[in-house]
C-alpha cells in the first residue's frame, strides 16, 4: 500500500495523457476493444501503473537522492525556536 502511495503523484500526472495514448494506439492498431469496456479500463490502468512505476524509479527517486547535493540549505530549515 505504501508503494502505491509513492506512485500516486506519478499516476496523477500521467494518467490523462496515457489514457489518450492508449485510445489512439487501440484505434491505430485496429483492435476491437470498446471504449467503455472493462478491457479498456484494465489496459489504461495497467499502462498508467507501469509508466508511473518507471517514472518513480527512473526520475523521481534519483532526483530526490540528489536534492541534498544541489540544495543543502533546504535541510537547515529554521523553526521559531532557533
Secondary structure as the mmCIF struct_conf table of DSSP 4:
data_model
#
loop_
_struct_conf.conf_type_id
_struct_conf.id
_struct_conf.beg_label_comp_id
_struct_conf.beg_label_asym_id
_struct_conf.beg_label_seq_id
_struct_conf.end_label_comp_id
_struct_conf.end_label_asym_id
_struct_conf.end_label_seq_id
HELX_RH_AL_P HELX_RH_AL_P1 UNK A 2 UNK A 28
TURN_TY1_P TURN_TY1_P1 UNK A 29 UNK A 30
TURN_TY1_P TURN_TY1_P2 UNK A 35 UNK A 36
BEND BEND1 UNK A 37 UNK A 37
HELX_RH_AL_P HELX_RH_AL_P2 UNK A 38 UNK A 55
HELX_RH_PI_P HELX_RH_PI_P1 UNK A 56 UNK A 60
HELX_RH_AL_P HELX_RH_AL_P3 UNK A 61 UNK A 70
HELX_RH_3T_P HELX_RH_3T_P1 UNK A 72 UNK A 75
TURN_TY1_P TURN_TY1_P3 UNK A 80 UNK A 81
#
